[in-house]
Amino acid sequence: MKKIYFASDFHLGTPSFEASQLREQLIIKWLDSIADDAQAIYLVGDIFDFWFEYKTVIPKGYIRFLGKIAQLKDKGIDIQFFTGNHDIWMFDYFTKELGIPVHTQPIQVELLNKNFLIGHGDGLGPGDHGYKRLKKIFTNRLCQWFFKWLHPDIGVGLANFFSRKSRAAQKEPERYLGADKEWLLLYANGKVQELPQTDFFIFGHRHLPLDIRLQNKASRYINLGEWLNYNTYAVFNGEQLELKAFENPDFDITKHQHQSGSLT
């Protein structure tokens, strides 16, 4: 049976050229490993640590990754791309050049007879008001118009400077904060009240693999983790959805499973 794969937060481009290129090679190796049984691959945001599409220019690099997803798309695998808070300025390049849809908001979709809500997760749930205000600026057409008039060497250089100060550059993995502080868990528990038919809420952004059964006891919140420490992804075969790690023998999924009402 064909499977559905989900991954996010590759953060290609950080923290250095050498480290990013090694991670890119690992990601390509993972994509090769799933190519024969993948029906669809959902890339759920922050795939790049920075991305801005000028009218005739895209960021330098990532050629092996771009070539690989083009090859998989040409092979007939459905690939869906989501923007995150680091690659929020993706426009139509992937759609025109690769035939890959780019989603800027969470989507609801039925996959192998199960219902999913999928999105990067930035700006969802309570709190994080500073970022929510910043996101309004980043998505403002006038602000984007002004930014594009910066020479790419200046614009990309400025973005990379701030990127090095971001959470993606942290050396230590994130830790679970508890059910009353995990914003995406709170969002999922609220959203499932209006969308009770949703089986899985799939997000990235949090940089922590999580598999949590929601308060309705039927639905699950899955956070995909990241590829700076965990190399984690989710796979759905029509019956079971599992969080796994690629070439990370130290990953123990039981340490990342929590009860929705637990504060531990």
Buried (B, 14 or more C-beta within 10 A) or exposed (E): EEBBBBBBBBBBBBBEEEEBBEBBEBBBEBBEEBBEEBBBBBBBBBBBBBBBBBEEBBBEBBEEBBEBBBBBBEEEBBBBBBBBBBBBBBBEBBEEEBEBEBBBEBBEBEBBEBBBBBBBBBBBBEEBEEEEEEBEEEBEEEEBEEBBEBEBEEBBEEBBEEBEEBBBBEEEEBEBEEBEEBBBBBBBBBBBEEBEEBBBBBBBBBBBBBBBBBBEEEBBBBBBBBBBBBBBBBBBBBEEBEBBBBEBEEBEEEEBBBEBEEEE
